[in-house]
Amino acid sequence: MALQAGIVGLPNVGKSTLFNAVSNSAKAQASNYRFCTIDPNVGLVDVPDPRMNKLAELVQPNRIVPTQIEIVDIAGLVRGASKGEGLGNKFLGNIREVDAIIHVIRCFEDENILRDEGAINPVSDKEIIDTELQLKDLDSVEKKIQKTEKQIKLDPKYKAELEVLVRCKEHLEKGKSIRELDLDKEEKTAIADLFLLTDKPVLYVANVDEASMHTGNQYSEQLKEAVKNEKAEVIIMNNNIEAQIAEMENPDDRQLFMEEYKMTEPALDRLIHSAYKLLNLYTYFTAGVQEVRAWTIHEGWKAPQAAGVIHTDFEKGFIKAEVIAYDDFVKYGSEAACREVGKLRIEGKEYVVKDGDVMHFRFNV
């Protein structure tokens, strides 16, 4: 399963620069990344994971297959999008389809880059998009409230659902997003069919000037303060620098460039990792002579569900899983060595897979 993250933002905040940097980075690091364009504004990029390289050193496989994240460059937003202004309906429709939102916010001054909203104000920029998403969600919730009120007359069991919907309505009317409401799993079933835009997890990218790429600035600090109650991460980066790094095909040139800017890794790697983890996703590995491969699962999945990511037959006919912890595999150097020292475990259907597990499944169809 590929996590789909949509890049959103007002015009001229560096949104497309970020998307292009991700795509160029994938092409430049051909040995570590793959990138392909699905549509003009959609691409798949590998999730960088140094654990794969270490496993490959030990196993010497024919190929390495990382897990991937799907990045969507969503059409720019203007005020009134919730009412169809600009590309509003297309914009909001595209957001509804993604799993997570990467919200790019301008945190730099540059008189050569136009800004329709006046002086630089990251909090205001955030609120413009928040308001449009909240208004769209409010419309969706109100429509379902009307429907649910009619259903209650026929079946009282819908009363609990209505109570959740009313809470959501009141919350949205206060200018707050649904993700801040802290609904429990059972309560979320009342709104699951609405795919509310403000219920999606958000990763904020503070696009700062070159001088602030390591420390942040007054604008990025304002943004951090504004989102402190959202349980959201803020990544500080300079999108233009990232784009320059991504354009370099020679690894040595890239390394020298990053050293010049005192960077240990591209901020894009942090962005991709953070976006991947935003939905509490884990990675497990299969490792053999044919390939070392990463597989994406949700945190808390049990062994049969994890097996089903490879093929549905693996889940249907699941018998047992052979499991080696990543650290043990690296410490002892091979599956055979782990087996000899008792570090290879046989787990059943109730085993909850851990991030980094190296697994082999026994199944019967």
N, C-alpha and C positions, 0 to 999 in steps of 0.2 A: 504494500500500500504506500503510495507516495503522498506525503503531507503536502497540501496545497496552501500556499501562503500568498495573499494578495498584497501588492505594494500600492498604498494609497497616499494621497497628499494633495495639497493645493497646487495650482500652476507654479512653475519655477522654484520648486523647493529642492530639486535634485532627485526626484523620483525615478525618472527614466535613466538618469546617469547611473543610479544604483543598479537598476535592472540590467543596463548594458555592461556595467562592471562585473556583475555576476556571470553574465553570459560569456564575456571575454575571458574572465578568469578560468572558466571551465575549458575554454578552447586553448588558452595559453598553457595550462598545466595538464597537457594531454595524458601524462603518465598517472596523474592522480584524479583527474576530473573528466567527466563526460558532460556534454551539454548538447541538447538538440531543441530546436524550435518546433513546437507543436502548432501554434498559431503565430501570427505576427507579434503577439504580446504575451506568449506563454512559453516557458522553457523548463526543461528538466535538468537539474544539476546534482552531481554527486555530493553526498554529505561527507566531508573530510573526516577520517577517523584513523589516527596513527596506530590503533590496535590492529587494524587490518594489515598494515605494512609489516608489523612485528610478526604476526601469524604467518604472513607470506614468506618472511625470511626463514622461518622454521620449517614450513611445509614444502616450500618451493613448488607452488601449484602452476598449472598451465595458464591460469588467468585469475585476476582479482575482480570481483564484482561488488562495488559499494552499494549501499542503499541510497535512495535519491529523494530530493525535495522538489516539488513543482512550484515555480515562481511565476506569478501572474502580474503583469504590469497593467493595472486597472486604469481606465480613462480618468483624466483629471476631473476634479470636483469644483463646482462653483456654488455660491449661495443659491438656495432654491432648488437644489437637486431633488429633494424629497417631493417637490411639486412638478418635477420633470424638466427643470431648467437645464440648459446646456445638454450634456450627455447624461443627465441625472438618472433616468430610468435604466439605461445601460450600465452605468456605474454601480448603482445599487443592486441591480440584478447580478452583476459579476461578484460583488462582495458576498451576496447570499450564498454563492456556490463554494467559497473558499473555507478552509478549516481555521485559519488564523490570519490576522491582519498585521502587516508591517507598515506602520504609519510614519512616513518621512516628514520631518518638520524642519523648516529653515531656521537655523540658529547662527547665521552669518550675515554680515553686511556687505553689499556689493552694489554700487550705484549703476553698474552696467547690466545687472539682472533685474528686470522689471518685477514690481510687486504691486498687485492690484489693491491690496489691503492696507497700504500706507506703511508706517514704521514697522520695523521688525518686532513681532510679538508672538512668540511660540505658543503661549497659552491661548491667545485669541485664535490662532490657526487651528489648534487642537479642538477648541470649542466649536468652530465653524463646522468641522466634519462631524464631531459628536452630535451637534444639534440636528444636522440633516439625517443622520442615522437614527437618532432618537425619535424624530418626527415620523419617519417611515415605520419604525417599530410600533409607535403609538397607534398609528393607523391600523396596523395588523392586529394589535391586541384589542382595540375597540371593536373591530369587526368580529373577532372571536367571542368577545363578551356578549355581543348581541345574539350570536348563534347559541352560546351556552345558556343564556337566560331562557331561551325557548326550550332547550333540552331539559332544563331543570323541571319544567312543568310536567314533563313526561316521565322523568326519572331523577329522583333526588340525589342520586350518586354524583351528579355533576356539580353539586354545591361546593365541594372541596376544590375542584378545578376552577370554578368561578372566583373563589377567594384568592387563589394564586394570581389569576388574571387581573383582578382588581388591584392587588398589591403592585403588580408590574405597571399597570396604568398610572397609579399614583406616583410611583418611583420615576417613571419617564416624564411625567408632567412637572416634576421638580428639576428637570434637566440632568438627570443621572442615568447612567447606563446600566443595563440589566446585569452585567457581570459583577457590579458592585453590590447587588442585592443579596448575594450569598444564598441562593435557593439550594435546597438539598436535592438529592437524586430523585426522590419521589415527586417533589414539587416541580422539578424541571420537566416531568412528563406532560404537564399541563400546557407547556409552550413548545414542546419538542417539534411539533408539526409546523411551527411558524418560522423556524430557522432565523430567529431574531438577530439582527445585525450587531446590536450592542451587547449580545451575549458571547460573542466570539472573543477569544483571547487576543491581546494586542501586544506587539513589540514595537516600542518607539525608537526611531533612529533620529538622533539629533545630528543633523548635517552642519558641522561647524567649520570655521575658517581653519586654514593650515596651522596657524599658531596655537590653536586650541585643541588639536586633535588628540593630545594625550591628557590634557588637564580639564577640558571643557571650558565653558565661559559663562557669563551671566545669563545668557539665553538658555543654555542647556540646564543650568541650575534652576531656572524658573520652570522649565518643563518637568524636571524631576520632582519639584515641590508640588506641581499641579497633579501629578499622577501617583503620588505616594500611597494613596488609598486604593489603588486599582490592582495591586499585586502584579504590576506590569514591569518589565525590564526596560531600561533606557540604554541604548548603545550609542556611544559618542564616536563619530567617525567623520572623515572628510571624504565625501564621495568622489571628488575629482582625483585625489591622491589614489584612492582605491581603483579608479578607472585606469590611471596610468600604470599602476602595478599590474593590473589585469592584462594590459596590452602587451606586456613584455613576454616574449616566448622563451627567451633564454633564462634558465633558472639562476645562473650566476648574476645576470644583470638585475634580476628581480631581488636577489639577496642583497646586492650592493645598494640598490635603491632603498630597500627597507632599512638597512643599517644606517644609511644617510639620515633617514627620518626616525631612527631609534625605535624601529618596530620589530618585534619578535615574530609576528605573524600578521597576515592581512586581517584587517578588521572584518572583512567579508567572511572569514572562517568563523569568527565569533558570532557573526550575524546568522549564518547558516546553522551553527550548533544551537544557538538560542531559539531560533525559529523551530528547529526540530524538537527541542525539549519543551517548547511552549505547551504542547498538548500531552505532556507526560508520556512520551514515546521512549521505548527501549530498543536496543539493538542486540540481537544474538547472532552467532556466527556458525556457519558450517565450514569445516576445513578439511580438505583432502587434496590428493594429487591433481584432480581435474580442476578444482577451483577453491579459493577462499572467498566466501560470500557473506555479506551482511544482510540481515533480514529485519524489517521493522515490525514491532508489535507494540501494543498498548501496555503500560505499566499494570501489573496485576493479572496479566493473561496466564492461563495454565498451559501446560505442555501440549495438549491436543490442539488448542487454538493456535499456538505458535507453529505447530507442524502444519496446520491448515494454510498458513501463508505460503508455504512452498507448493502445496497442492492439496486440494480438498480431499483427495483420497487418503492423504496422510492423517488427516483429522478423523475421517470416518472410520478408518481401520487402525487407529492408534493402539499400540500395545504397550510400548515402553520408550523411554528416552535415555540415551547415554549422555551424561552431562559432565563437562569439565569446566571448572571456573577458569576464567581467562588468566588470572594471575598464576594459577597452578600450571596451566599449559605452557606459559612463558618460562616459569621456573624450571620445569622438568624437560621442556624442549620438544615433546612429542606426545601423541595420543598413547603410544605403546608404553612410554616411560611413566605416564600418569596412571595407566592401568596397573603397572607393576607395583607402584607405591600406594595404590588404593585411593587415588585421587579422581578416578573415573567412577561416577555414581550412576546407578540405575534408578530412574525415577518414574513414577506412575502418573495417572491422569490428574491427580490433585497437586502436582508440583507446580509452584508458581515460578515462572522463568525470571531470572535475574539479568540485569543489563550486563552484557559481555560474556554470557554463557556460551561455551562452544558445545554444540549439540549434534547428535546423530539419532535419528528416529527409527524405531522398529514398528512396522505396520503390516497389516494384512488386509487385502481387498477381496 
